[in-house]
Amino acid sequence: MADTSTARNACDAAIWLDNAAGTPVDITGSSNKADIALDYKLGEYTVFGGCCTYRLECGQDATITINALYTTAASEARETLNLWATQGCDKNARTLSIYLPDKNVGSEKWSGEFRLESLSIAADHDDAGPMPITAVLKPHGCVSYTIAAT
Amino acid sequence: MLFRVRKTLEKGKKKIAPGSFTRLEWLTARGREIMISVGAVSEVGAPPLAVVPGWKARSEKLARVGIEDAAQFIDADTDVLCEALGRQPRTVGKYRNELMEWMTVDKPAAG
């Protein structure tokens, strides 16, 4: 089989996250990593006299981890995530959309309503780079996978 | 040009399901090429109208104006179709929907 000529990196990926008003904010320029992990719930069983393991599938889940930079401008990843994290005990689910490999026609769009599971900010005196912020998001409902047609 | 949708497309807030048809009229030629190259749509290999159940007589009339397959019919100008078939635009619209429905692939059953 011929070697692929269509491999793409994540340099032009785009990440949009709703702010408190429900307006999508482009946090692409203040974040640098997004891990999309899809999980499927499997239950396994074996039977007397058999040596193989079988599995049934029921339900799915996902975890999206976003790495952002500590920046000071408003409406960037840090402020959007910090305000979400400190909103109180009844945080709303927010729409998160990740476009791969870029935000153009024909690109993949992973999207859904998400709740914030954790937010961590690492302030390290020995690190000269920007402080890293890590947000872990869990879906509230299904994660959709579509192709951007506009 | 008519395309069959192969992956769920998102156009603004609207989702276009696999199995349905689109003209992708809002995209440039380059945009359509990209959509084909990523496998999101494919050009429709439409059946001849003569083999569509109940369309034999209509196919003969339409062949006189160069419309021979289902994609050509769906894409054709309504006035041309009305004149070729001697029907009102509303009836031609019904024919068009009938063909689209006939060609659309049903969503697979879960499981």
Interface residues (C-beta under 8 A of the other chain):
Chain A: N104 V105 G106 K109 S144 Y145 T146 I147 A148 A149 T150
Chain B: K7 T8 L9 E10 K11 G12 K15 I16 L24 W26 L27 G31 I34 M35 S37 V38 A40
